[in-house]
Amino acid sequence: MSRSKYRNLIIIGNGFDCWQGIPTSYEKFRLYYAAHIEDVAEKLGCSFYTIMDEAGVEKRITAVELIYGNPFDPDYLESDFFWNLEARLDRIDDQIISLYFGREKEGLEKLNTAVDEATLLIRRLFCDWVGTLDISSKNSGYKFSDDCFVINFNYTDTVEKRFEVNPDNVYHIHGSAKNAESIIVGHATHPEKPFDELMERRFMKSVDPSKRLPRIDALYAVENALYKTDKHTADNIDQLCKIFVERNVHIEDIENIYVLGHSFAQADYDYFEFIDRVSRCGCDFDRIAPVGHLDVGLLSLLSASNEFSEDLLMEMIMLNIEYAMHHRERLISDAEDLFPELKEMDERYGGMREYSDVDAAKAVKQRFWFEQAARTRKVMEEIAGKYHVPIPEGCHSILGYMDYKDHGHDLRRKNAQWHISFYSPDDKKQIERVMKSLQLKRYTLYPSIDECIARFST
């Protein structure tokens, strides 16, 4: 059986850089955003909107404030938007902006432009801000040994410069400041692509596609924005597994997991769930792969060409629309439906509300896992081509394939132990909530990063 050198997995969060005195808090981004938004918007040729404050003074805002605020009462975004940036990026009220831009063709074109500009500006300013961070090299008083592999959620090279870590032992799961195009920032609630059929209306056979259905157009624009601002954690997990293969990290050999300065925010929950499951004894890698999430009934409905049949595609489109139409209700639990006339549209175009919200959510998620399974397979084929080891029949997991590529791994005999730092009582409560949700009990909490990594002190 083959073994790797790695025994410790170290997961780095934003609090780690803050502990090192590096100004990476979202409050710092808020200040950078306020100082540079107008210049960046002008350079990119983005639209400006003029508003009046209570004192009658004119203010210029961009599509960011319009889309992520209230377009009927626009103002500069509150501090909370930046302090909870990733969680707030999915809070687009599709009904409010549909009403604001109206149902005419010109209004819908402006809506699409505003949504595109809002997502562009947020990303550009965030990447520019990350690029301003300059990490000096110095002795931190700690050294992560060569049996440590680091999953870095930050964009900085702090561990390389201050903890004597070989760059080959570090993976920036959300990209690096050295490559702005690699940077990932976003929520984790809408990884599924919007159906092209929503815009093209191919599902409405009795309707001329040239005729506008403004509510559908607006839904498509919002769904597209939510997709583009999602982190796509399943894809990122696939890339992490690919890195494990390329750098010979056998997850079965990891004995300790250190989580340093991480907030355990909801947007990153899927990562911790994955790492927890693969670091337990007897983990079935195929079961937690995308294929393992698929309903057997869905698989049986696929045609021989591995494509959705026309009837199944029609049903999934209708469920997708139903799911999209309830975005506002999920966003605001007691939200008033601003489009009551949709019931009439439902009856005319397929009776969408015969489906329950649960059915719709399940169908959207199943469609996502089906498409994700295809993307995972593509990654596996890339790896197989590199190492010239065919993918065995019935293998659907990158980590499962790694076992064949390396001619076998040692079986895990003991669950990995978790060591987690926290910053405040609220921080501790959040971590405990996540651990309870994961049903993970094999962890120890430390009130500081120093105490958590004392064993690595030099």
N, C-alpha and C positions, 0 to 999 in steps of 0.2 A: 504494500500500500504506500501511496505517496503522501508526504507531509510538507507543509510550507514552514517558513521561518516565523510567520506572524502568530502571536498569541494574544495580542491586545488590539482592540478596535477603539480608536479615539474619535469622538464626534464633537466637532467644534461649532459653537453657535456665536451669535453676535456679542453676547456678554463676555466672551473670551477676549475679544479685541478691546472692549471697553475696560476690562480688568487690566489690560496692558497699556491703558492710557491713550488708546487710539480713538479719535472722534467719529465713531461709526453708528451712533444712535440715530434713530429716525427723526429726532428733534433736530439734529444737525442737517439732515436732508431737508426738513421743512424750511430751515433758514436758507439753505442753498437754493431751494426751489423759489422762494419768495424773491431772492436777489437776482435770479437769472431767467425766470419764466418769460418775461417780455422779450428779452434779447433773443432767446432760443426760438420763441414763436415767430418773431420777425424773420430770423434767418431761414426758418423752414417754410416761410410763406403761409403760416397758419392764420386763421380768422381771429379777429378780436370782436368783443361785444361790449358796448358801453352801458353802464348802469349808473344809477344815482343812489348815493347813500342817504341816510335820514337827514343829513345836514345839507343836502342838495349838491354835494360834491360829486363830480363824475369819476368813475373808476373804469379801468379797462380790465376785462377778464378774458380768459380763453375758453376753449371747448372743455377743458378739464373741469373748470368750475361749473360749467353748464350741465355736463353729463353726470358728474359725480356729486353735484349739489342739487338744488331745486331750481329748475330753469325759470319758474314763475317768480322766484324771489332769489335771484343769484347773488352771490357774494364770494369773497375770498373763502377758501376752504378752511374749516376749523382745524385746530391743532390735532384733534383726535383722528382726523383722516390720515395724517402722516404717522402718528404714533401707532396706529393699527393698519398701516398701509396695505399689507397683503390681504387682510381680512376685509378691507373696505372696497377692494377692486371689483368685487362681484355685486356690489350694492348699486346697481343701475335700475332705476324704477322705469321699466319699459312703458307703462301706461302714462306716467307723467310726461315723459319726453315725447310720446306719441301725440298727446294732446297739445303740447307746446309747439311742435313743428307742423302739426296739422296734417290733413289728408291729401292735399294737392301735390302734384308731381314735384313742384319746386321745393316744397317743404320737406318731402321725403328725401330729396337729393341733399338738402342741407343737413338733415338728420344723419344720413350716412357719412357725410363729410365731417360733421362734428364728432361722431363716434370714432372715426379713423384718426382725427387730429388729437382727440383726448388720449387715446391709447399710445399714439406716437410720442406725444409730448411727455407723458409720464415716463415712458421707457428711456427716451433720450436724456431727460434731465437726471434720472436715476443713474444711468451709465456714466454721464459726465461727472456727477458727484463722486461716484466710486473711483473714477479716474484721478480725482484730486488727492486721494489718500496716499500718503507717502510713508512707508514703514521703514524706520531706521533699524539697522542691525545692532543688537546688543545682547549681552548675556542675561537671560531671564532668571537664572538660578535653578533652572530645570532642564532636563534633557530627556526627550522621548527616545527610548532605545530602538534598535533596529528591528525589534520584534513587534513594533507598533505600526499599524496602518491607520492613517488619518482620513476621515471623511469630513471635509471642511465645508460647512454651509456658508462661510464668509467668502468674500471675493479677494481677500488679501493674502499675502504670503508671510504672515506673522510667524507661523510655526516653523517655516524654513529659516527665517532670519533670526529667531530668538530661542528656538528649542532644538537646534541642530538636527532637524529632520531632513532626510534626503528627499528631494522633490518626487522621486519615484515612489515614495511611501505616502504620498498625499494625493487625494482626489477631490477636486473642487466640484461638488455635485451641482451647484448652481452657477458655475462659470467662474472666471477669474478676471480681475481688473486688468490684467495684461492683454486680454482680448475682449473688448467691449461687446462684440457680437455674441460671445458665449454666455453673457450674463442673463440669468433667469430670475425674474421677480414676479410674484402674482399670487392669486388665490388657488384653491384646489377643489372647486365645486362644479366646474363645467368643462371637463376634459373632452367631452364629445363634440364633434364637428356639427354645425348646423346643416340640416339636409339642404342640398342644392334645390331639391324639389319645392322647398318652402318659397324660394324666390321665383323659380321657373313655373310653379303651379302645375307641374305635370300630373299631380295626383287628382286634379279637378278636371276630369275628362269632359265635363259638360260646360266648362268655362273657357272662354277665349283667353289664352295666356297673355294677350296684349291688354286685357282689361285689368285695371289696378284693383287690388284688395289692400288698402293702406295698412290695415292692422297686421296683415301677414308680412308686408314689407318691413314694418317697424320691428316685428318679432325677429325677423331674419337678421336685421342690423344689430339688435341687442344680443342675440344668440352668438353672432359672429364676434362681437366685442368681448363677450364673456369667454369664448373659446380662446381668443388671441391673448387674453390676460391670465389664462390659467397656467399653472406651473407644469402641468402634464407629468405628474409624479410617476405614473406607470412607465412612461418613456424614460424618465430619469433613473428609475430603478433598473430598467433593462440596461442602461448605459453603465450603471454601477456594477451590475453583474458582469458585464463585458470587461470592465476594468479588473474585476476580481480574477477573471480568466487570464487576461493579459499580464497581470502582475503577480500571478500565482498566489492569490490570497484564498486560502481554503477556509470558508466560514466554519467548517466543522472543527477547525483547530483553534478558533478564537475562544479564549478562556475568560477574558474580562472585557467589558465594554464601559468606557469612560465617556460620560456626556458632560461637556464643560461649557457653561454659559449659554445654554440653549433654553429658549422660552417654552418649548413643547407646544407651540401654537397649533391651532386646528389645521392650518394649511400644510403642516409638516407631519400630521398624524400618520399618514400612510407609510412614510419612511420608517417610523418607529415600529409600526405594526409589522412591517416586512422584516426588519432587523431582529425583532423579538422572535418571530416565528422561525426564521432560518437559524437562530442561535439556540434552539431547543433540541433536545434529543429526539430522534425519530422523525424529523421533519420530512414531509413528502413534498419535494420541490415542485413536482408537476401539479399537485393539488392547489398550490398557492400561485401558480402561473396563471396568466389570463384564461387559458383553456379551462382551468379548474374552476373558474367562476361562471362558466357557461351552463345554462339550463339544458339538460338533455333533450327536452322538448324542442328547444330552438334548433339544436343541432339536427334533429330529425326532420325539420322543415326546410333545411337547406337543400338546394338543388344539387345535382351531381357535379355541376361546375363550380361548386363552393360559392355561389352567389345567392342572394336572396331571391326567392321566387317573387313573381309580380304581386300575388296576393299578400304574401308576408311583408313585402316592401310597403305596400299600400297601408297595411295595418300599422306598421311601425312608424310610418310618416304621420298618420293620424294621431298616434299616441305621442309622437314627438311634439306635434303642435299643441296637444293638450297639456303636455308637461311645460312647454314654453309659456303658454298662456297663464299658467299658475305661478310664474316666477315672482310676481308681486306679492302673492299670498304667502309664499315661503319667506320673502324678504320682510314683510310686515304682517304678522299673524292676524291682526284685526283689520287689515286693509279693506277699504271699500272698493268694489269693482267699478272702475270708471267707464267700462264698456259693457253695460248690461245688454246692449243690442247684440252681443256676441252669441247669445243663446239662439237668436234667429239664424245667424250665420251657421252655427253648428248644425241646425236642422237642415239647412239648405245644402251644406257641403259635407255630409257624411255622418252627422250625429255624433260629434266627437265626445260629448259629455256622457255618452253611455259607458265610457271607460272611467274607472276610479282613478284618483290621484296615485294610489299605490300601484295600479297596473301601469300607468304612464311612466312613473319613476323607474319601475322595474324594467320596462321595455327599453327605455333610454339607456339604462345601465347595461343591459344585455347587448344592445347594439354596440355600445362602447367596448365591452370586453371582446366581442367578436372581431371588431376592427383592431383592437389592441393585440389580440392573438396573432393576427396577420403581421403586425409590425414586429412582434417578438420573434416570430418565425424568420423574418427577414434578417434580424440581428444575428440569430443563430446560424443562418446560412452564410453570413459574412464571416463569422468566427470559424465555421467549418471549412470555408474556402481558404482561410489563412493558415489553419493547422492541418489541413488535408485529412481530417477525420470525419467521415460521414455521420450525419445525424441519425441515431438509431430509430427504428420504427417505434412510435409511441412515446418518444421523448419530446416534451413541449416546454422544457425549462432550460434556461441558460446555465443555471447552477447544476442541473441534472446532467446536461451535456458535458460540463466541465469534468465530471467524474469519469466519463468515457474518454475524454481527451487526455486525461492524466493517468489512465489505466487504473483507476480506483483510488479512493481516499479512505483514510481511517474513519471508522464510525465514531460519532460523538458519544461520549460516555457520561458527560455531565453537562447540564445546562450552563450557559455562560452567565457570569455574575455581572450585574450592573452597578456602576458607581457614578452617582449623579450629583453635581453641584447645584445649589440654588442661591438666589440673591436676596430674596425677601420672603416674608410669610405668605404673601399672595402667590409668589413664584412657586413656593413649596406646595401650596394647595393645588395649583394647576398641574404640577408634575404628578402629584398623588392622584388627581382625577384621571390623568392619562394612564397611569399605571393600573388603576382599578379597571378602567375600560379595557385595557389589554389583558387583564387578569394576570398581571406580571407581579410576582411577589419577591423575586430574587434580586432585590436592589437595596442599596444603602444610600441615604441622602447625606450630603455634607454642606454645611453653611457657608462654605467658600471654596473657590477653585484650589487655593493653596492646600487646604486640608484634603481635598479629593485626590490630588496628584502628589501627595507628600512622598510617595515611594519613588518618584522620578526626580526628587531634589538632588542637586549636585553639591 
